[in-house]
Amino acid sequence: MRFVIVTGMSGAGKSLALKYLEDIGYYCVDNLPTPLIDSFFKVCVDSGIDKAAIGADIRGRQFFQELRTNLDAAAKHGVGYDILFLDCTAEALLNRYKETRREHPLAVGKRLEEGIRLEREMLANIKESANYVIDTTSLLTKQLKEQINSIFANGNNGLLVNILSFGFKYGAPNDADMLFGVRFIPIPFYESELRDLNGKDAPVKNFVMSHEVSIEFLTKLKEMAEFLLPNFVDEGKSQLVISIGCTGGKHRSVTLSSELYQYLQQLGYKCNLTHRDINR
């Protein structure tokens, strides 16, 4: 049996994640009080349900703080579990709540920013122990679905490599396990015919990869990844974020992230590719 706890920041996409898990055959229950997790485990085992997921978030108040204790108690049924944590920047959450006009569960009688800050503090420990963390700040719903399917559809608990391109001018990602800056590579922005294109377009790719420094960097990056990833697997790491940044996150980082993505896929790794700032 595979059991998944879906949790994270309010407004980060937990309901969508549960929907996508349901689409691939998981029996899903949202906002189940954590004292009932043990009973839910038992019902699933007795009923022959082999894939189940529950949504657990800050709406559970004191129950949520006891999540780890209840999960460990439920594990006596011999069923392992994964924790999927949905995260999002405070800025994006503010915009989402303003658009939907919904009330944040911790912002009753307070400013929305304060509710988000309090929730992040309360969830810090559970995020730290999560098997998978997905940052939905820049994800389309289609991309979130693809990541859910990539992690959970085939029942494989192997390493998931998230490759992220970004622009330093918009801030470095907070969740990067490895971060590489490629601002030393000649910039396509100053070529008038390339300025409005991005790193997925052939003319930009050809420009970036026409420089010896780009080829040498990519070769060394591939060698490093090929050495490091098996060691992360041996350590039991389930998710890795490799971030590659240039100035604006539109040209050089996009091309090189795409090259690394294709290479790691050829090696047989499960990979996701996200271009955070390509449309800015």
Backbone hydrogen bonds, N-H to C=O, Kabsch-Sander energy under -0.5 kcal/mol:
donor,donor_aa,acceptor,acceptor_aa,energy
2,R,50,D,-3.0
3,F,1,M,-0.5
3,F,80,G,-0.7
4,V,52,A,-2.3
5,I,82,D,-2.9
6,V,4,V,-0.6
6,V,54,I,-3.1
7,T,5,I,-0.6
7,T,84,L,-2.9
9,M,86,L,-2.1
12,A,9,M,-2.1
17,A,13,G,-2.3
18,L,14,K,-2.4
19,K,15,S,-2.0
20,Y,16,L,-2.5
21,L,17,A,-2.2
22,E,18,L,-2.4
23,D,19,K,-1.8
24,I,20,Y,-0.9
24,I,21,L,-0.6
25,G,22,E,-1.6
26,Y,21,L,-2.3
27,Y,51,K,-2.4
28,C,26,Y,-0.7
29,V,53,A,-2.0
31,N,55,G,-1.0
32,L,55,G,-1.0
36,L,33,P,-2.3
37,I,34,T,-1.8
40,F,36,L,-2.4
41,F,37,I,-2.7
42,K,38,D,-2.0
43,V,39,S,-2.5
44,C,40,F,-2.4
45,V,41,F,-2.5
46,D,42,K,-2.9
47,S,43,V,-2.0
48,G,44,C,-0.6
48,G,45,V,-0.9
49,I,44,C,-2.3
50,D,48,G,-0.5
52,A,2,R,-2.4
53,A,27,Y,-2.7
54,I,4,V,-2.1
55,G,29,V,-2.5
56,A,6,V,-2.4
56,A,54,I,-0.6
60,G,57,D,-2.3
61,R,58,I,-1.9
63,F,60,G,-2.1
64,F,61,R,-0.7
65,Q,61,R,-1.1
66,E,62,Q,-0.6
66,E,63,F,-1.2
67,L,64,F,-1.7
70,N,66,E,-2.3
71,L,67,L,-2.5
72,D,68,R,-2.5
73,A,69,T,-1.9
74,A,70,N,-2.2
75,A,71,L,-1.5
76,K,73,A,-1.3
77,H,74,A,-1.9
78,G,75,A,-2.3
80,G,78,G,-0.5
82,D,3,F,-2.4
84,L,5,I,-3.3
84,L,82,D,-0.5
85,F,83,I,-0.6
85,F,132,Y,-3.1
86,L,7,T,-2.7
86,L,84,L,-0.5
87,D,85,F,-0.6
87,D,134,I,-2.7
93,L,89,T,-2.3
94,L,90,A,-2.5
95,N,91,E,-1.9
96,R,92,A,-2.3
97,Y,93,L,-2.5
98,K,94,L,-2.1
99,E,95,N,-2.1
100,T,96,R,-2.3
101,R,97,Y,-1.9
102,R,97,Y,-0.6
107,A,104,H,-1.9
109,G,107,A,-0.5
110,K,107,A,-1.8
115,G,111,R,-1.7
116,I,112,L,-2.2
117,R,113,E,-2.1
118,L,114,E,-2.5
119,E,115,G,-2.2
120,R,116,I,-2.2
121,E,117,R,-1.9
122,M,118,L,-2.3
123,L,119,E,-1.9
124,A,121,E,-0.9
127,K,123,L,-2.4
128,E,124,A,-2.0
129,S,125,N,-1.4
130,A,127,K,-1.2
131,N,83,I,-1.2
132,Y,83,I,-2.3
134,I,85,F,-2.5
135,D,133,V,-0.5
136,T,87,D,-2.7
136,T,134,I,-0.7
139,L,136,T,-0.8
144,L,140,L,-2.2
145,K,141,T,-2.3
146,E,142,K,-2.1
147,Q,143,Q,-2.1
148,I,144,L,-2.5
149,N,145,K,-2.7
150,S,146,E,-2.4
151,I,147,Q,-1.9
152,F,148,I,-2.9
153,A,149,N,-1.9
155,G,152,F,-0.6
157,N,155,G,-0.5
160,L,238,S,-2.0
161,V,159,L,-0.6
161,V,270,K,-3.0
162,N,160,L,-0.7
162,N,240,L,-3.6
163,I,161,V,-0.6
163,I,272,N,-3.2
164,L,162,N,-0.5
164,L,242,I,-2.7
165,S,274,T,-2.4
166,F,244,I,-1.7
168,F,246,C,-2.9
169,K,247,T,-2.3
170,Y,167,G,-1.7
171,G,168,F,-1.6
176,A,173,P,-0.6
177,D,241,V,-2.2
178,M,241,V,-2.0
180,F,243,S,-2.8
182,V,245,G,-3.2
185,I,182,V,-1.5
190,Y,187,I,-0.8
191,E,188,P,-2.4
192,S,190,Y,-0.7
194,L,191,E,-2.2
195,R,191,E,-1.5
197,L,194,L,-1.7
199,G,250,K,-2.6
201,D,198,N,-2.2
204,V,201,D,-0.5
205,K,201,D,-2.5
206,N,202,A,-3.0
207,F,203,P,-1.9
208,V,204,V,-2.9
209,M,205,K,-2.8
210,S,207,F,-0.9
211,H,208,V,-1.1
214,S,211,H,-0.7
215,I,211,H,-1.8
216,E,212,E,-2.6
217,F,213,V,-2.1
218,L,214,S,-2.6
219,T,215,I,-2.1
220,K,216,E,-2.3
221,L,217,F,-2.6
222,K,218,L,-2.5
223,E,219,T,-2.1
224,M,220,K,-2.4
225,A,221,L,-2.6
226,E,222,K,-2.7
227,F,223,E,-1.6
228,L,224,M,-3.0
229,L,225,A,-2.6
231,N,227,F,-0.6
231,N,228,L,-0.6
232,F,228,L,-2.0
233,V,229,L,-2.3
234,D,230,P,-2.2
235,E,231,N,-1.5
236,G,233,V,-1.6
237,K,232,F,-2.3
240,L,160,L,-2.5
242,I,162,N,-2.9
242,I,240,L,-0.6
243,S,178,M,-3.1
243,S,241,V,-0.6
244,I,164,L,-2.8
245,G,180,F,-2.9
246,C,166,F,-1.9
255,T,251,H,-2.2
256,L,252,R,-2.3
257,S,253,S,-2.2
258,S,254,V,-2.1
259,E,255,T,-2.0
260,L,256,L,-2.2
261,Y,257,S,-2.5
262,Q,258,S,-2.3
263,Y,259,E,-1.9
264,L,260,L,-2.7
265,Q,261,Y,-2.1
266,Q,262,Q,-1.8
267,L,263,Y,-1.2
268,G,265,Q,-1.4
269,Y,264,L,-2.2
270,K,159,L,-0.9
272,N,161,V,-2.3
274,T,163,I,-2.6
276,R,165,S,-2.0
276,R,274,T,-0.8
278,I,275,H,-0.8
280,R,277,D,-1.6
